[in-house]
């Protein structure tokens, strides 16, 4: 019996001469990278695993030129209310959606925030396109962080990009405007992160935390405002990692109410006044997910996506540059 909502577009693969004689199971695991969990799911699906148009056991041996097709049943995010919301789409195909998330928008509904999230808007967008897809963000961005975000349209794509992130082959590049001037101007911040014992919403660097590392490079300096523009690359993906690490080295993000200068930070009163003025003007942490690059699970091609700066960060940068010229 056909599933109620049909299937996602199949993952199709033509067996090469090198793979002749392999079992279908070996091909799925070693070439297509299908997890055991997803393999079990496909085996339970009527047309989940097909060879040359016929349903087969995964123990079958393959011949050069065989067509392997894997089909997953379509799913819906029944617990997410569709809602017309504005967000920029950077790229979309049948397997993947890449968006430029606005600052101030939560990625997924949480307790007390059931509407107005990116998920609500994406589900409505798919309904408008006639697609029935479950919302599967591959990673998250803080509510007040803007920028590029990847959303998988099926379990296979989600699994593969997640594995690339674990392997460290995904480029996650951010731009941030921070207080002060990092010294040295580039480097690697290594500091384990965990919840603060005083406040579960706050993360801190602690020896008992989870390993985390961030690379940074200073791109521009604004002496009059005691501020700098830095580019950051995540080697891990801990909650609030950039915000915590930059505060840890004495350069918290402009506009970050949660992570600010410590009371004993070595800055002058004038520098502190300039920093507080910048915080008030922006109203959110000056952090933007600028670039995301990974291998597309279906095509095998490495793809790079960049999100243009939102208006508030453009204005911040122009103001900082203007003060420097003056």
ROLOSE-407985 format. One line per 5 residues: their letters; for each residue x, y, z of N, C-alpha, C. Coordinates in nm, 3 decimals. Layout:
% ROLOSE-407985
A	X,Y,Z,X,Y,Z,X,Y,Z ~ ...
% end
This chain:
% ROLOSE-407985
XXXXX	0.085,-0.120,0.000,0.000,0.000,0.000,0.088,0.124,0.000 ~ 0.052,0.221,-0.085,0.126,0.345,-0.090,0.110,0.422,0.041 ~ 0.216,0.483,0.095,0.199,0.567,0.213,0.107,0.683,0.182 ~ 0.042,0.735,0.285,-0.061,0.838,0.268,-0.011,0.956,0.187 ~ 0.109,1.001,0.213,0.159,1.122,0.148,0.268,1.093,0.045
XXXXX	0.286,0.965,0.005,0.384,0.933,-0.097,0.526,0.932,-0.045 ~ 0.621,0.954,-0.137,0.762,0.943,-0.104,0.837,1.072,-0.136 ~ 0.949,1.092,-0.065,1.042,1.195,-0.105,1.105,1.153,-0.238 ~ 1.167,1.247,-0.310,1.239,1.211,-0.430,1.344,1.106,-0.396 ~ 1.361,1.003,-0.479,1.453,0.895,-0.444,1.599,0.937,-0.448
XXXXX	1.679,0.869,-0.366,1.824,0.877,-0.377,1.863,0.771,-0.479 ~ 1.912,0.814,-0.595,1.940,0.721,-0.705,2.091,0.707,-0.726 ~ 2.135,0.584,-0.758,2.278,0.561,-0.779,2.296,0.449,-0.883 ~ 2.389,0.470,-0.978,2.424,0.370,-1.079,2.549,0.296,-1.035 ~ 2.541,0.166,-1.026,2.653,0.084,-0.981,2.767,0.089,-1.084
XXXXX	2.889,0.112,-1.036,3.006,0.119,-1.124,3.073,-0.018,-1.135 ~ 3.170,-0.028,-1.227,3.243,-0.154,-1.246,3.317,-0.192,-1.118 ~ 3.367,-0.092,-1.047,3.442,-0.119,-0.923,3.353,-0.183,-0.818 ~ 3.224,-0.153,-0.823,3.132,-0.202,-0.719,3.060,-0.330,-0.760 ~ 3.086,-0.379,-0.879,3.022,-0.503,-0.923,3.058,-0.616,-0.828
XXXXX	2.960,-0.693,-0.789,2.981,-0.803,-0.696,2.956,-0.766,-0.551 ~ 2.952,-0.636,-0.522,2.917,-0.593,-0.386,2.773,-0.632,-0.355 ~ 2.745,-0.651,-0.229,2.604,-0.666,-0.190,2.543,-0.526,-0.182 ~ 2.411,-0.521,-0.195,2.341,-0.392,-0.185,2.364,-0.331,-0.047 ~ 2.372,-0.415,0.055,2.398,-0.367,0.192,2.532,-0.296,0.199
XXXXX	2.635,-0.355,0.138,2.769,-0.295,0.139,2.767,-0.160,0.067 ~ 2.700,-0.154,-0.047,2.692,-0.029,-0.121,2.623,0.079,-0.039 ~ 2.512,0.043,0.026,2.436,0.140,0.104,2.519,0.193,0.221 ~ 2.595,0.106,0.285,2.672,0.147,0.401,2.801,0.219,0.362 ~ 2.876,0.163,0.268,3.011,0.214,0.239,3.014,0.323,0.133
XXXXX	2.921,0.319,0.037,2.921,0.418,-0.070,2.819,0.529,-0.046 ~ 2.697,0.490,-0.011,2.591,0.588,0.009,2.584,0.638,0.152 ~ 2.652,0.569,0.243,2.657,0.615,0.382,2.524,0.611,0.454 ~ 2.442,0.513,0.423,2.312,0.502,0.490,2.331,0.438,0.627 ~ 2.281,0.502,0.730,2.297,0.451,0.866,2.214,0.323,0.887
XXXXX	2.247,0.249,0.991,2.171,0.127,1.022,2.026,0.160,1.054 ~ 2.007,0.271,1.124,1.871,0.311,1.160,1.789,0.341,1.036 ~ 1.848,0.416,0.942,1.775,0.449,0.820,1.757,0.326,0.732 ~ 1.855,0.235,0.731,1.841,0.110,0.655,1.721,0.031,0.705 ~ 1.707,0.019,0.836,1.592,-0.053,0.894,1.462,0.013,0.854
XXXXX	1.462,0.145,0.853,1.341,0.219,0.815,1.306,0.195,0.669 ~ 1.407,0.195,0.581,1.384,0.172,0.439,1.333,0.030,0.413 ~ 1.384,-0.066,0.487,1.342,-0.206,0.469,1.195,-0.226,0.503 ~ 1.143,-0.142,0.593,1.003,-0.153,0.633,0.910,-0.075,0.541 ~ 0.966,-0.003,0.444,0.887,0.078,0.352,0.862,0.001,0.223
XXXXX	0.741,0.008,0.169,0.699,-0.071,0.053,0.796,-0.056,-0.064 ~ 0.833,0.067,-0.098,0.925,0.091,-0.209,1.054,0.158,-0.160 ~ 1.093,0.123,-0.038,1.208,0.188,0.022,1.340,0.155,-0.044 ~ 1.360,0.027,-0.081,1.485,-0.017,-0.142,1.452,-0.087,-0.273 ~ 1.492,-0.025,-0.385,1.458,-0.078,-0.516,1.584,-0.098,-0.600
XXXXX	1.588,-0.208,-0.674,1.699,-0.236,-0.765,1.640,-0.259,-0.903 ~ 1.675,-0.170,-0.997,1.622,-0.178,-1.134,1.469,-0.186,-1.134 ~ 1.410,-0.106,-1.045,1.264,-0.096,-1.041,1.194,-0.204,-0.963 ~ 1.269,-0.295,-0.898,1.208,-0.403,-0.822,1.255,-0.401,-0.677 ~ 1.165,-0.440,-0.589,1.200,-0.447,-0.447,1.287,-0.571,-0.424
XXXXX	1.397,-0.553,-0.350,1.491,-0.663,-0.331,1.540,-0.666,-0.186 ~ 1.605,-0.775,-0.151,1.673,-0.786,-0.022,1.809,-0.719,-0.034 ~ 1.860,-0.665,0.077,1.988,-0.595,0.071,2.106,-0.691,0.062 ~ 2.080,-0.822,0.065,2.188,-0.921,0.049,2.217,-0.952,-0.098 ~ 2.136,-0.896,-0.189,2.154,-0.923,-0.331,2.287,-0.867,-0.379
XXXXX	2.350,-0.937,-0.475,2.477,-0.892,-0.532,2.451,-0.805,-0.654 ~ 2.533,-0.704,-0.671,2.510,-0.602,-0.773,2.593,-0.626,-0.899 ~ 2.540,-0.573,-1.010,2.610,-0.576,-1.139,2.634,-0.433,-1.186 ~ 2.740,-0.414,-1.263,2.767,-0.282,-1.319,2.645,-0.232,-1.397 ~ 2.608,-0.105,-1.374,2.495,-0.047,-1.445,2.363,-0.061,-1.373
XXXXX	2.358,-0.139,-1.265,2.234,-0.151,-1.188,2.192,-0.014,-1.134 ~ 2.061,0.007,-1.131,2.007,0.131,-1.074,1.953,0.103,-0.934 ~ 2.015,0.166,-0.835,1.970,0.154,-0.697,1.891,0.280,-0.662 ~ 1.772,0.260,-0.606,1.689,0.373,-0.565,1.643,0.352,-0.421 ~ 1.661,0.455,-0.339,1.617,0.452,-0.201,1.509,0.557,-0.184
XXXXX	1.394,0.515,-0.132,1.282,0.607,-0.115,1.237,0.610,0.030 ~ 1.222,0.730,0.083,1.172,0.749,0.219,1.031,0.805,0.216 ~ 0.948,0.756,0.304,0.811,0.806,0.311,0.811,0.953,0.351 ~ 0.723,1.027,0.287,0.709,1.168,0.323,0.652,1.182,0.465 ~ 0.698,1.289,0.531,0.649,1.319,0.665,0.604,1.464,0.669
XXXXX	0.526,1.496,0.770,0.484,1.634,0.790,0.514,1.676,0.933 ~ 0.533,1.805,0.952,0.550,1.858,1.088,0.412,1.894,1.143 ~ 0.339,1.792,1.185,0.202,1.812,1.230,0.192,1.900,1.353 ~ 0.302,1.910,1.429,0.299,1.988,1.552,0.340,2.134,1.531 ~ 0.365,2.172,1.406,0.407,2.310,1.375,0.298,2.379,1.295
XXXXX	0.249,2.490,1.346,0.142,2.565,1.279,0.199,2.643,1.161 ~ 0.145,2.625,1.041,0.191,2.704,0.925,0.160,2.851,0.947 ~ 0.254,2.937,0.905,0.237,3.080,0.927,0.315,3.157,0.821 ~ 0.252,3.256,0.762,0.319,3.339,0.662,0.417,3.434,0.731 ~ 0.546,3.407,0.716,0.650,3.489,0.778,0.756,3.522,0.674
XXXXX	0.822,3.635,0.692,0.923,3.679,0.597,1.060,3.623,0.633 ~ 1.125,3.557,0.539,1.264,3.514,0.552,1.319,3.493,0.412 ~ 1.451,3.512,0.398,1.515,3.502,0.267,1.562,3.360,0.240 ~ 1.531,3.311,0.121,1.576,3.180,0.078,1.701,3.197,-0.008 ~ 1.811,3.135,0.033,1.937,3.144,-0.041,1.949,3.035,-0.146
XXXXX	1.887,2.918,-0.118,1.895,2.804,-0.210,1.789,2.702,-0.171 ~ 1.733,2.634,-0.271,1.640,2.526,-0.242,1.637,2.428,-0.357 ~ 1.637,2.299,-0.323,1.612,2.194,-0.420,1.522,2.089,-0.352 ~ 1.506,1.975,-0.411,1.414,1.876,-0.354,1.466,1.811,-0.227 ~ 1.595,1.833,-0.196,1.656,1.769,-0.081,1.690,1.866,0.033
XXXXX	1.702,1.994,0.001,1.768,2.086,0.092,1.710,2.227,0.080 ~ 1.704,2.297,0.193,1.664,2.438,0.195,1.768,2.516,0.276 ~ 1.818,2.625,0.217,1.914,2.711,0.285,1.851,2.849,0.298 ~ 1.843,2.901,0.420,1.779,3.030,0.442,1.875,3.127,0.510 ~ 1.841,3.254,0.501,1.910,3.360,0.574,1.818,3.399,0.690
XXXXX	1.842,3.342,0.807,1.752,3.363,0.921,1.762,3.507,0.972 ~ 1.647,3.573,0.991,1.652,3.709,1.047,1.686,3.706,1.196 ~ 1.748,3.811,1.243,1.770,3.826,1.387,1.634,3.842,1.455 ~ 1.622,3.788,1.576,1.498,3.799,1.651,1.401,3.686,1.628 ~ 1.435,3.593,1.539,1.347,3.480,1.507,1.404,3.351,1.563
XXXXX	1.323,3.280,1.642,1.363,3.149,1.695,1.354,3.046,1.583 ~ 1.444,2.949,1.583,1.446,2.849,1.476,1.328,2.753,1.486 ~ 1.303,2.700,1.606,1.202,2.595,1.624,1.111,2.630,1.740 ~ 0.981,2.597,1.731,0.891,2.626,1.844,0.941,2.566,1.974 ~ 0.927,2.643,2.081,0.962,2.597,2.215,0.848,2.635,2.308
XXXXX	0.858,2.592,2.431,0.753,2.623,2.527,0.738,2.775,2.539 ~ 0.618,2.822,2.516,0.591,2.964,2.522,0.611,3.037,2.391 ~ 0.670,2.969,2.291,0.692,3.029,2.159,0.648,2.928,2.052 ~ 0.518,2.917,2.033,0.464,2.818,1.940,0.444,2.875,1.799 ~ 0.448,3.008,1.786,0.432,3.071,1.656,0.543,3.175,1.637
XXXXX	0.554,3.225,1.516,0.654,3.327,1.488,0.794,3.274,1.471 ~ 0.811,3.142,1.468,0.945,3.084,1.453,0.974,3.057,1.305 ~ 1.100,3.034,1.277,1.139,3.001,1.140,1.064,2.877,1.092 ~ 1.048,2.779,1.180,0.978,2.657,1.143,0.836,2.684,1.095 ~ 0.765,2.773,1.163,0.629,2.807,1.121,0.629,2.863,0.979
XXXXX	0.723,2.952,0.951,0.730,3.013,0.818,0.771,2.914,0.710 ~ 0.866,2.825,0.741,0.913,2.728,0.643,0.803,2.628,0.610 ~ 0.730,2.581,0.710,0.620,2.487,0.685,0.517,2.549,0.592 ~ 0.482,2.677,0.615,0.388,2.745,0.527,0.445,2.758,0.385 ~ 0.574,2.789,0.377,0.640,2.799,0.246,0.629,2.669,0.170
XXXXX	0.651,2.556,0.237,0.640,2.426,0.170,0.497,2.396,0.129 ~ 0.401,2.433,0.212,0.260,2.414,0.175,0.229,2.493,0.048 ~ 0.281,2.617,0.041,0.259,2.699,-0.077,0.320,2.637,-0.202 ~ 0.427,2.560,-0.184,0.493,2.492,-0.296,0.432,2.356,-0.326 ~ 0.335,2.314,-0.244,0.275,2.183,-0.261,0.360,2.069,-0.212
XXXXX	0.454,2.099,-0.120,0.542,1.998,-0.065,0.498,1.957,0.076 ~ 0.513,1.830,0.105,0.486,1.778,0.239,0.618,1.730,0.298 ~ 0.676,1.813,0.382,0.811,1.788,0.433,0.814,1.816,0.583 ~ 0.890,1.736,0.654,0.910,1.759,0.797,1.026,1.857,0.817 ~ 1.008,1.950,0.910,1.110,2.051,0.938,1.226,1.989,1.013
XXXXX	1.345,1.987,0.948,1.463,1.924,1.008,1.583,2.018,0.996 ~ 1.601,2.113,1.086,1.721,2.197,1.080,1.845,2.113,1.110 ~ 1.950,2.132,1.032,2.073,2.055,1.053,2.151,2.111,1.171 ~ 2.135,2.241,1.197,2.203,2.306,1.309,2.112,2.419,1.356 ~ 2.154,2.491,1.458,2.072,2.599,1.513,2.150,2.730,1.517
XXXXX	2.076,2.838,1.520,2.132,2.970,1.546,2.055,3.032,1.661 ~ 2.125,3.106,1.747,2.057,3.175,1.857,1.950,3.268,1.801 ~ 1.853,3.298,1.884,1.742,3.383,1.841,1.789,3.514,1.779 ~ 1.887,3.581,1.842,1.930,3.712,1.795,2.047,3.706,1.697 ~ 2.085,3.585,1.655,2.189,3.570,1.554,2.125,3.556,1.417
XXXXX	2.172,3.632,1.322,2.121,3.624,1.185,2.213,3.536,1.102 ~ 2.165,3.499,0.983,2.256,3.434,0.889,2.211,3.301,0.834 ~ 2.307,3.235,0.766,2.278,3.116,0.687,2.250,2.995,0.776 ~ 2.142,2.923,0.739,2.097,2.807,0.816,2.053,2.699,0.718 ~ 2.096,2.574,0.742,2.061,2.462,0.654,1.948,2.380,0.713
XXXXX	1.852,2.344,0.628,1.738,2.263,0.669,1.728,2.145,0.573 ~ 1.736,2.024,0.626,1.726,1.903,0.544,1.580,1.870,0.518 ~ 1.554,1.817,0.398,1.417,1.782,0.363,1.387,1.634,0.379 ~ 1.486,1.557,0.417,1.460,1.414,0.445,1.567,1.362,0.540 ~ 1.545,1.245,0.601,1.640,1.192,0.700,1.779,1.165,0.645
XXXXX	1.788,1.123,0.518,1.917,1.091,0.458,2.007,1.214,0.452 ~ 1.952,1.325,0.404,2.029,1.449,0.393,2.068,1.500,0.532 ~ 1.975,1.492,0.627,2.003,1.536,0.763,2.118,1.455,0.823 ~ 2.113,1.325,0.805,2.218,1.237,0.858,2.354,1.271,0.799 ~ 2.360,1.290,0.668,2.488,1.312,0.602,2.551,1.446,0.640
XXXXX	2.473,1.551,0.644,2.532,1.681,0.679,2.572,1.681,0.827 ~ 2.492,1.616,0.911,2.527,1.606,1.053,2.659,1.532,1.070 ~ 2.680,1.425,0.992,2.805,1.350,1.000,2.924,1.435,0.952 ~ 2.901,1.517,0.851,3.008,1.607,0.805,3.044,1.707,0.915 ~ 2.944,1.753,0.989,2.971,1.847,1.098,3.052,1.778,1.208
XXXXX	3.016,1.656,1.241,3.090,1.581,1.343,3.234,1.557,1.298 ~ 3.252,1.530,1.167,3.385,1.504,1.113,3.467,1.631,1.096 ~ 3.404,1.748,1.110,3.476,1.874,1.098,3.501,1.919,0.956 ~ 3.423,1.867,0.860,3.443,1.903,0.720,3.346,2.011,0.672 ~ 3.258,2.057,0.760,3.167,2.166,0.727,3.231,2.298,0.769
XXXXX	3.236,2.395,0.677,3.287,2.528,0.710,3.172,2.611,0.766 ~ 3.187,2.658,0.889,3.088,2.747,0.951,3.159,2.876,0.989 ~ 3.139,2.979,0.906,3.211,3.105,0.921,3.114,3.214,0.967 ~ 3.154,3.287,1.070,3.071,3.393,1.126,3.145,3.526,1.119 ~ 3.069,3.634,1.118,3.123,3.768,1.134,3.067,3.825,1.264
XXXXX	3.154,3.887,1.343,3.109,3.945,1.470,3.181,4.076,1.494 ~ 3.110,4.170,1.551,3.166,4.298,1.592,3.179,4.294,1.743 ~ 3.302,4.313,1.791,3.330,4.292,1.932,3.387,4.418,1.996 ~ 3.379,4.424,2.127,3.442,4.532,2.203,3.591,4.506,2.213 ~ 3.669,4.613,2.198,3.813,4.600,2.212,3.880,4.550,2.085
XXXXX	4.010,4.526,2.096,4.090,4.477,1.983,4.164,4.351,2.025 ~ 4.132,4.236,1.965,4.199,4.111,2.003,4.350,4.120,1.983 ~ 4.423,4.066,2.079,4.568,4.061,2.073,4.613,3.924,2.122 ~ 4.666,3.841,2.031,4.703,3.868,1.892,4.580,3.885,1.802 ~ 4.600,3.944,1.683,4.487,3.970,1.594,4.421,3.846,1.537
XXXXX	4.487,3.732,1.543,4.426,3.606,1.500,4.475,3.496,1.592 ~ 4.398,3.391,1.601,4.438,3.281,1.689,4.328,3.178,1.705 ~ 4.350,3.092,1.801,4.257,2.982,1.828,4.223,2.984,1.976 ~ 4.093,2.990,2.004,4.046,2.990,2.142,4.002,2.847,2.177 ~ 4.063,2.793,2.278,4.028,2.657,2.321,3.984,2.664,2.467
XXXXX	3.859,2.629,2.490,3.807,2.634,2.626,3.680,2.553,2.637 ~ 3.680,2.453,2.724,3.562,2.368,2.743,3.446,2.451,2.796 ~ 3.325,2.420,2.749,3.206,2.499,2.781,3.100,2.413,2.848 ~ 3.036,2.470,2.949,2.924,2.403,3.015,2.832,2.509,3.075 ~ 2.720,2.466,3.129,2.626,2.557,3.192,2.688,2.620,3.316
XXXXX	2.651,2.744,3.342,2.696,2.811,3.463,2.621,2.753,3.582 ~ 2.690,2.726,3.693,2.621,2.675,3.812,2.526,2.777,3.872 ~ 2.546,2.905,3.841,2.459,3.010,3.894,2.335,3.033,3.808 ~ 2.345,3.007,3.676,2.234,3.034,3.585,2.237,2.932,3.472 ~ 2.136,2.844,3.463,2.137,2.739,3.361,2.126,2.791,3.218
XXXXX	2.087,2.917,3.200,2.076,2.975,3.066,2.211,3.029,3.016 ~ 2.306,3.042,3.106,2.436,3.099,3.073,2.541,2.988,3.061 ~ 2.628,2.999,2.963,2.739,2.905,2.947,2.869,2.973,2.988 ~ 2.961,2.892,3.041,3.090,2.944,3.086,3.201,2.849,3.043 ~ 3.321,2.902,3.038,3.439,2.818,3.015,3.478,2.755,3.147
XXXXX	3.486,2.623,3.149,3.518,2.550,3.271,3.591,2.421,3.236 ~ 3.684,2.381,3.319,3.763,2.261,3.292,3.676,2.136,3.285 ~ 3.562,2.138,3.353,3.474,2.021,3.355,3.373,2.021,3.240 ~ 3.383,2.118,3.147,3.286,2.129,3.040,3.317,2.042,2.920 ~ 3.245,2.070,2.812,3.261,1.996,2.688,3.361,2.068,2.597
XXXXX	3.452,1.993,2.538,3.559,2.050,2.457,3.502,2.142,2.348 ~ 3.566,2.258,2.330,3.521,2.353,2.229,3.640,2.436,2.181 ~ 3.640,2.467,2.051,3.748,2.548,1.995,3.693,2.639,1.886 ~ 3.744,2.761,1.883,3.702,2.862,1.786,3.825,2.932,1.730 ~ 3.833,2.942,1.599,3.940,3.019,1.534,3.888,3.159,1.502
XXXXX	3.973,3.258,1.519,3.930,3.395,1.489,4.038,3.470,1.413 ~ 3.995,3.570,1.338,4.086,3.657,1.265,4.026,3.797,1.264 ~ 4.104,3.896,1.304,4.057,4.034,1.306,4.060,4.091,1.165 ~ 3.944,4.140,1.119,3.933,4.194,0.984,3.943,4.345,0.980 ~ 3.900,4.413,1.087,3.902,4.558,1.088,3.902,4.606,1.233
XXXXX	3.957,4.726,1.255,3.968,4.784,1.390,3.912,4.925,1.387 ~ 3.835,4.962,1.491,3.773,5.095,1.501,3.816,5.156,1.635 ~ 3.932,5.224,1.637,3.989,5.274,1.763,3.897,5.371,1.838 ~ 3.828,5.458,1.764,3.744,5.558,1.832,3.632,5.495,1.912 ~ 3.583,5.381,1.867,3.473,5.313,1.936,3.522,5.194,2.017
XXXXX	3.655,5.175,2.023,3.711,5.061,2.095,3.642,4.931,2.052 ~ 3.641,4.908,1.922,3.570,4.793,1.867,3.647,4.734,1.750 ~ 3.611,4.610,1.714,3.675,4.541,1.603,3.575,4.450,1.533 ~ 3.605,4.422,1.407,3.530,4.323,1.330,3.617,4.198,1.321 ~ 3.560,4.084,1.359,3.635,3.959,1.354,3.558,3.855,1.273
XXXXX	3.634,3.768,1.210,3.575,3.652,1.143,3.609,3.529,1.226 ~ 3.510,3.443,1.244,3.528,3.329,1.332,3.488,3.200,1.263 ~ 3.561,3.094,1.292,3.530,2.962,1.238,3.515,2.864,1.353 ~ 3.401,2.796,1.356,3.375,2.701,1.464,3.438,2.566,1.433 ~ 3.512,2.512,1.530,3.561,2.376,1.520,3.470,2.280,1.595
XXXXX	3.381,2.336,1.676,3.281,2.257,1.749,3.152,2.339,1.749 ~ 3.049,2.285,1.808,2.919,2.353,1.800,2.847,2.361,1.933 ~ 2.912,2.416,2.033,2.849,2.430,2.165,2.755,2.549,2.168 ~ 2.656,2.540,2.254,2.561,2.650,2.271,2.634,2.778,2.311 ~ 2.604,2.888,2.240,2.661,3.020,2.267,2.813,3.021,2.252
XXXXX	2.871,2.929,2.176,3.016,2.911,2.177,3.093,3.039,2.143 ~ 3.056,3.106,2.033,3.129,3.227,1.994,3.117,3.333,2.102 ~ 2.997,3.352,2.153,2.973,3.455,2.253,3.053,3.428,2.380 ~ 3.058,3.301,2.420,3.131,3.262,2.540,3.282,3.277,2.520 ~ 3.331,3.227,2.407,3.476,3.230,2.382,3.529,3.373,2.366
XXXXX	3.454,3.458,2.297,3.502,3.595,2.280,3.498,3.671,2.412 ~ 3.400,3.645,2.496,3.398,3.705,2.629,3.513,3.652,2.713 ~ 3.544,3.524,2.696,3.651,3.458,2.770,3.786,3.524,2.745 ~ 3.810,3.571,2.621,3.938,3.637,2.592,3.928,3.789,2.607 ~ 3.816,3.836,2.664,3.804,3.978,2.696,3.745,4.065,2.588
XXXXX	3.675,4.004,2.489,3.618,4.081,2.379,3.476,4.036,2.349 ~ 3.383,4.067,2.439,3.243,4.026,2.417,3.183,4.094,2.295 ~ 3.079,4.035,2.241,3.015,4.088,2.122,2.936,4.215,2.155 ~ 2.941,4.309,2.065,2.860,4.431,2.079,2.712,4.391,2.085 ~ 2.640,4.451,2.179,2.496,4.428,2.189,2.455,4.303,2.263
XXXXX	2.551,4.228,2.316,2.518,4.103,2.386,2.487,4.131,2.532 ~ 2.359,4.122,2.568,2.317,4.149,2.705,2.356,4.037,2.801 ~ 2.370,3.916,2.748,2.396,3.801,2.835,2.544,3.789,2.870 ~ 2.630,3.818,2.774,2.774,3.806,2.795,2.838,3.943,2.774 ~ 2.876,4.007,2.883,2.932,4.142,2.876,3.071,4.144,2.939
XXXXX	3.131,4.262,2.937,3.258,4.279,3.006,3.241,4.245,3.154 ~ 3.338,4.174,3.208,3.340,4.153,3.352,3.367,4.287,3.421 ~ 3.324,4.299,3.545,3.340,4.424,3.617,3.486,4.465,3.631 ~ 3.574,4.366,3.632,3.716,4.398,3.650,3.792,4.399,3.516 ~ 3.718,4.410,3.405,3.784,4.411,3.274,3.878,4.531,3.264
XXXXX	3.998,4.513,3.209,4.098,4.622,3.203,4.068,4.721,3.091 ~ 3.964,4.803,3.107,3.933,4.907,3.009,3.910,5.038,3.083 ~ 3.930,5.148,3.012,3.912,5.279,3.074,3.763,5.314,3.081 ~ 3.732,5.419,3.156,3.592,5.463,3.167,3.540,5.510,3.033 ~ 3.625,5.578,2.954,3.581,5.623,2.823,3.553,5.504,2.730
XXXXX	3.637,5.403,2.737,3.615,5.283,2.656,3.486,5.213,2.699 ~ 3.464,5.207,2.829,3.342,5.144,2.878,3.218,5.221,2.833 ~ 3.224,5.355,2.837,3.110,5.437,2.794,3.081,5.417,2.646 ~ 3.187,5.412,2.564,3.168,5.388,2.421,3.108,5.251,2.396 ~ 3.151,5.152,2.472,3.099,5.016,2.457,2.951,5.010,2.494
XXXXX	2.913,5.075,2.603,2.774,5.074,2.645,2.684,5.144,2.543 ~ 2.735,5.250,2.482,2.657,5.322,2.380,2.632,5.233,2.258 ~ 2.734,5.158,2.216,2.717,5.068,2.103,2.616,4.958,2.135 ~ 2.621,4.904,2.256,2.528,4.800,2.297,2.384,4.848,2.285 ~ 2.359,4.970,2.331,2.223,5.026,2.329,2.173,5.047,2.187
XXXXX	2.261,5.091,2.098,2.220,5.122,1.961,2.178,4.997,1.885 ~ 2.250,4.889,1.901,2.222,4.770,1.821,2.103,4.692,1.876 ~ 2.101,4.667,2.004,1.988,4.597,2.063,1.990,4.446,2.049 ~ 2.097,4.390,1.995,2.114,4.244,1.988,2.260,4.216,1.965 ~ 2.305,4.091,1.988,2.447,4.063,1.969,2.483,4.076,1.822
XXXXX	2.596,4.138,1.797,2.641,4.164,1.660,2.708,4.040,1.602 ~ 2.627,3.940,1.573,2.678,3.812,1.526,2.597,3.767,1.404 ~ 2.667,3.729,1.299,2.603,3.691,1.174,2.670,3.566,1.118 ~ 2.592,3.462,1.093,2.643,3.341,1.029,2.662,3.372,0.880 ~ 2.785,3.397,0.843,2.815,3.453,0.711,2.825,3.346,0.601
XXXXX	2.890,3.235,0.632,2.915,3.135,0.528,2.898,2.994,0.583 ~ 2.842,2.906,0.498,2.828,2.764,0.532,2.864,2.684,0.408 ~ 2.954,2.587,0.424,2.997,2.506,0.309,3.003,2.360,0.348 ~ 2.952,2.274,0.262,2.952,2.129,0.286,2.929,2.057,0.154 ~ 2.943,1.925,0.158,2.919,1.842,0.040,2.771,1.805,0.035
XXXXX	2.706,1.834,-0.077,2.565,1.799,-0.093,2.553,1.646,-0.091 ~ 2.474,1.590,-0.001,2.467,1.445,0.013,2.421,1.372,-0.113 ~ 2.338,1.435,-0.194,2.284,1.367,-0.312,2.372,1.382,-0.435 ~ 2.435,1.498,-0.452,2.515,1.522,-0.573,2.664,1.497,-0.552 ~ 2.710,1.500,-0.428,2.852,1.484,-0.401,2.933,1.610,-0.428
XXXXX	2.867,1.718,-0.464,2.936,1.844,-0.493,2.947,1.930,-0.367 ~ 3.062,1.991,-0.348,3.077,2.082,-0.235,3.012,2.215,-0.271 ~ 2.928,2.264,-0.181,2.851,2.385,-0.206,2.879,2.487,-0.096 ~ 2.885,2.614,-0.135,2.911,2.722,-0.040,2.796,2.822,-0.047 ~ 2.745,2.859,0.070,2.635,2.954,0.077,2.676,3.071,0.167
XXXXX	2.647,3.192,0.120,2.678,3.312,0.198,2.553,3.395,0.216 ~ 2.535,3.447,0.337,2.419,3.529,0.369,2.461,3.675,0.379 ~ 2.401,3.764,0.300,2.436,3.906,0.308,2.402,3.963,0.446 ~ 2.474,4.067,0.485,2.450,4.129,0.615,2.312,4.192,0.621 ~ 2.241,4.176,0.732,2.113,4.246,0.748,2.136,4.395,0.768
XXXXX	2.029,4.472,0.757,2.040,4.617,0.759,2.103,4.669,0.887 ~ 2.067,4.612,1.003,2.120,4.666,1.129,2.271,4.650,1.139 ~ 2.325,4.540,1.088,2.470,4.522,1.092,2.540,4.604,0.984 ~ 2.474,4.625,0.872,2.529,4.717,0.772,2.543,4.857,0.831 ~ 2.440,4.901,0.902,2.442,5.034,0.962,2.548,5.045,1.070
XXXXX	2.562,4.938,1.151,2.665,4.937,1.254,2.803,4.950,1.191 ~ 2.829,4.873,1.088,2.960,4.878,1.023,2.986,5.015,0.962 ~ 2.886,5.073,0.897,2.903,5.205,0.837,2.933,5.310,0.943 ~ 2.865,5.300,1.058,2.888,5.397,1.166,3.029,5.383,1.221 ~ 3.075,5.261,1.242,3.210,5.239,1.294,3.315,5.289,1.195
XXXXX	3.293,5.263,1.067,3.388,5.309,0.966,3.388,5.461,0.954 ~ 3.270,5.521,0.968,3.257,5.666,0.961,3.330,5.733,1.076 ~ 3.316,5.681,1.197,3.385,5.737,1.314,3.536,5.730,1.297 ~ 3.583,5.624,1.234,3.728,5.609,1.213,3.779,5.715,1.115 ~ 3.700,5.743,1.009,3.740,5.843,0.910,3.741,5.983,0.972
X	3.640,6.008,1.062,3.633,6.139,1.127,3.751,6.161,1.220
% end
